[in-house]
Amino acid sequence: MNGTAGTDGEDGTDRGAVVGLSSTAARAIEDLLAEPDARAARLYPGDAGARQPVHTVYVPGDRYNPDLPTRWGRQAQEALDAVGGIDVLLDAHALVTDPGERALIAGLVLAKLEAEPIEDLRIDFEDGYGGDDEDADVRAAARAVAQAGAAGRLPPFVGIRFKCLEPATRARGLRTLALFVGELLASGGLPDGLVLTLPKVTSVAQVRAMVLACADLEARLGLVTGRLRFEIQVETPQAILGADGTALIAPMLHAGQGRVSGLHYGTYDYSASLGIAAADQSMEHPAADHAKAVMQLAAAGTGVHLSDGSTNVLPVGEPDGVRAAWALHGRLVTRSLHRGFYQGWDLHPAQLPSRFAATYAYFRASAPDAVTRLGAYLDRRAGAVLDEPATAKALAGFVLRGLDCGALAAADLAGLERAPLASLARPARA
């Protein structure tokens, strides 16, 4: 009978015994894929599990002192008090209606402003800097960071933005970078959460230049290779589309040789570079969404964190204007979160309570469903939603982010523990 298992083929082999590829073919496939496998492992290592701040606060380089985070937290509280308290902010956001949940979020926000009002602080020696003696201001800022660190008053992440590597500002920017790192080291050492920000990148070569600068500083200062990492600010059209028509963000990331920690979108520089009128420049402009979509694609699987930009509509002045600015900020923060951008820029103390309230409301609104689905997945129970491994990984990452920012606590996890969630969110690469 044709097709019966065990029938000999024309070459004398037993067709019924063929249950796999020949050793020759298997070896050829391994040889073929060895280099792509190694390249993928190198370029797409996945999320390392490091905490990502929910925001970055920029302050001019000549105005930083160790008390700045505490002062911003106090000014944020004063902004709430000036319009009648945190209930006014929550009304402006209109994100939470349940009284118990609303009271819980209000308490979380007020506690955050007291304990950790700034998660990521960038001392700005680029756009926000107006001092006359940059060398002295850079050294003073580094000593102030060291002083705050010794007193336990540093935010989890802190660093500088220096001038870009375009010809007119390159020497000044690199000098500021070297002075800051050197003075930090001389004043007691580099903080664990040190962040360096490379602005207005226009070419892959500028990223390579930054890698060279970091490696040189490490060698001269006796630092461990790879200690200095940096963010790339995406705020020029050339970062999105090169002169030859190719998308440059991915090559920029990989040119960083593992040193790139983040991609930060610059709302206003990018919009202005495209000729978008000032009144139309926004985090939600279609041009902004396009740039951020390219960033998101390039960063996927690399472990590089993404940050949205800022709104320059500040909650200051008359109460009606404050409420309108909070409503806008809360909506934009929530919009970014829904699009997978878990970080943004804040430019004023009064934006802090709005940032935290919108972030906490976002995580808490989806946490019960995420926890239920994760429990079913980990216990291999049938649930209302059939989650595949990729979705379970995303759910675990979501819950971990909620824990890291303070929106969630162990009591919200219905018995789930952090370690299994971390293993699920960041599985070891084979």
Long-range contacts (C-beta under 8 A, 24 or more apart in sequence): 41-429, 43-254, 43-302, 44-300, 44-301, 44-302, 45-301, 45-302, 45-303, 45-429, 46-301, 46-303, 46-426, 46-427, 46-429, 47-303, 47-397, 47-425, 47-426, 48-303, 48-426, 49-400, 49-422, 49-425, 49-426, 51-156, 51-404, 52-305, 52-342, 52-343, 52-401, 52-404, 53-119, 53-120, 53-156, 53-157, 53-343, 54-119, 54-342, 54-343, 54-344, 54-355, 54-356, 54-359, 54-405, 55-118, 55-119, 55-120, 55-343, 55-344, 55-345, 55-346, 55-352, 55-355, 56-120, 56-121, 56-122, 56-157, 56-264, 56-307, 56-343, 56-344, 56-345, 56-346, 57-118, 57-120, 57-121, 57-122, 57-345, 57-346, 57-347, 58-122, 58-124, 58-128, 58-161, 58-345, 58-347, 59-121, 59-122, 59-123, 59-124, 59-128, 60-124, 60-128, 60-129, 60-130, 60-131, 61-123, 61-124, 61-125, 61-128, 61-129, 61-131, 61-134, 61-137, 61-138, 61-141, 61-160, 62-129, 62-130, 62-131, 62-137, 62-140, 62-141, 64-121, 64-123, 64-141, 64-144, 64-145, 65-144, 66-144, 66-145, 66-147, 66-148, 66-151, 66-153, 67-153, 68-118, 68-121, 69-116, 69-117, 69-118, 69-121, 69-153, 69-155, 70-117, 70-153, 71-349, 72-117, 72-118, 72-349, 72-352, 73-113, 73-114, 73-117, 73-118, 73-349, 73-352, 75-349, 75-350, 76-113, 76-117, 76-349, 76-350, 76-352, 76-353, 77-110, 77-113, 77-114, 77-353, 79-315, 79-316, 79-322, 79-349, 79-350, 79-353, 80-353, 82-319, 82-322, 83-319, 83-322, 83-323, 84-319, 86-110, 86-353, 86-357, 88-319, 88-323, 89-326, 89-353, 89-354, 89-357, 90-357, 91-323, 92-323, 92-324, 92-326, 92-327, 92-330, 93-326, 93-327, 93-330, 93-331, 93-354, 93-357, 93-358, 93-361, 94-327, 95-330, 95-334, 95-357, 95-358, 95-361, 95-362, 95-365, 96-361, 96-365, 101-364, 104-364, 105-357, 105-360, 105-361, 105-364, 106-357, 108-356, 108-360, 108-406, 108-407, 109-353, 109-356, 109-357, 109-360, 112-356, 112-406, 113-352, 113-353, 113-356, 116-155, 116-156, 116-406, 117-349, 117-352, 118-155, 118-352, 119-155, 119-156, 119-157, 119-405, 120-155, 120-156, 120-157, 120-158, 120-193, 120-195, 120-343, 121-155, 121-157, 121-158, 121-159, 122-158, 122-159, 122-160, 122-161, 122-195, 122-197, 123-158, 123-159, 123-160, 123-161, 124-160, 124-161, 125-160, 125-161, 125-162, 125-163, 125-176, 126-161, 126-162, 126-163, 126-164, 126-173, 126-199, 127-161, 127-199, 134-172, 134-176, 135-175, 135-179, 138-176, 138-179, 138-180, 138-183, 139-179, 139-183, 141-180, 142-179, 142-180, 142-181, 142-183, 142-184, 142-187, 143-183, 143-187, 145-184, 145-187, 145-191, 146-184, 146-187, 146-188, 146-189, 147-187, 149-188, 149-191, 150-188, 154-191, 154-193, 155-193, 156-193, 157-193, 157-194, 157-195, 158-191, 158-193, 158-194, 158-195, 159-193, 159-194, 159-195, 159-196, 159-197, 160-196, 160-197, 161-197, 161-199, 161-233, 162-196, 162-197, 162-198, 162-199, 163-199, 164-198, 164-199, 164-200, 164-201, 164-206, 165-198, 165-201, 165-206, 165-209, 165-210, 166-200, 166-202, 174-213, 177-213, 177-217, 178-213, 178-217, 181-217, 181-221, 181-228, 182-217, 182-221, 185-221, 185-223, 190-223, 190-227, 194-228, 195-229, 195-230, 195-231, 195-261, 195-262, 196-228, 196-229, 196-230, 196-231, 197-230, 197-231, 197-233, 197-264, 198-230, 198-231, 198-232, 198-233, 199-233, 199-235, 199-266, 200-233, 200-235, 200-236, 200-266, 200-269, 201-232, 201-233, 201-234, 201-236, 201-239, 201-252, 202-236, 202-238, 202-239, 203-238, 203-242, 203-248, 204-248, 204-251, 204-252, 204-255, 207-232, 207-252, 207-255, 207-256, 207-260, 208-255, 210-256, 210-259, 211-255, 211-256, 211-257, 211-259, 214-259, 226-258, 226-259, 228-259, 229-259, 229-260, 229-261, 230-256, 230-259, 230-260, 230-261, 231-260, 231-261, 231-262, 231-263, 231-264, 231-307, 232-256, 232-260, 232-262, 232-263, 232-264, 233-264, 233-265, 233-266, 234-263, 234-264, 234-265, 234-266, 234-270, 234-291, 234-295, 235-265, 235-266, 235-269, 235-270, 235-273, 236-269, 236-270, 236-273, 237-270, 237-273, 237-274, 240-290, 240-291, 240-294, 247-294, 247-298, 249-294, 249-295, 249-298, 249-299, 250-297, 250-298, 252-298, 253-298, 253-299, 253-302, 253-304, 260-302, 260-304, 261-304, 261-305, 262-304, 262-305, 262-306, 262-307, 262-343, 263-295, 263-298, 263-299, 263-304, 263-305, 263-306, 263-307, 264-307, 264-309, 264-345, 265-291, 265-292, 265-295, 265-306, 265-307, 265-308, 265-309, 265-341, 266-309, 267-309, 267-310, 267-311, 267-312, 267-345, 268-309, 268-310, 268-312, 270-309, 282-311, 283-308, 283-309, 283-310, 283-311, 283-332, 283-335, 283-336, 283-344, 284-332, 284-335, 292-339, 292-341, 296-340, 296-341, 305-342, 305-343, 306-340, 306-341, 306-342, 306-343, 307-341, 307-343, 307-344, 307-345, 308-336, 308-341, 308-343, 308-344, 308-345, 309-344, 309-345, 310-344, 310-345, 310-346, 310-347, 312-347, 314-347, 314-348, 314-350, 314-351, 315-348, 315-350, 315-351, 315-354, 316-348, 316-350, 322-350, 325-350, 326-354, 329-354, 329-355, 329-358, 330-354, 330-357, 330-358, 333-358, 333-359, 333-362, 334-358, 334-361, 334-362, 337-362, 338-362, 342-401, 359-405, 359-407, 360-405, 360-406, 360-407, 362-407, 363-398, 363-401, 363-402, 363-405, 363-407, 363-408, 364-402, 364-407, 364-408, 364-412, 366-398, 367-399, 367-402, 367-407, 367-408, 367-412, 370-395, 370-398, 370-399, 371-399, 371-412, 371-413, 371-414, 371-416, 372-414, 374-399, 374-416, 374-421, 374-424, 375-414, 375-415, 375-416, 378-416, 378-420, 378-424, 392-424, 393-424, 393-425, 393-427, 396-421, 396-422, 396-424, 396-425, 397-425, 397-426, 400-425
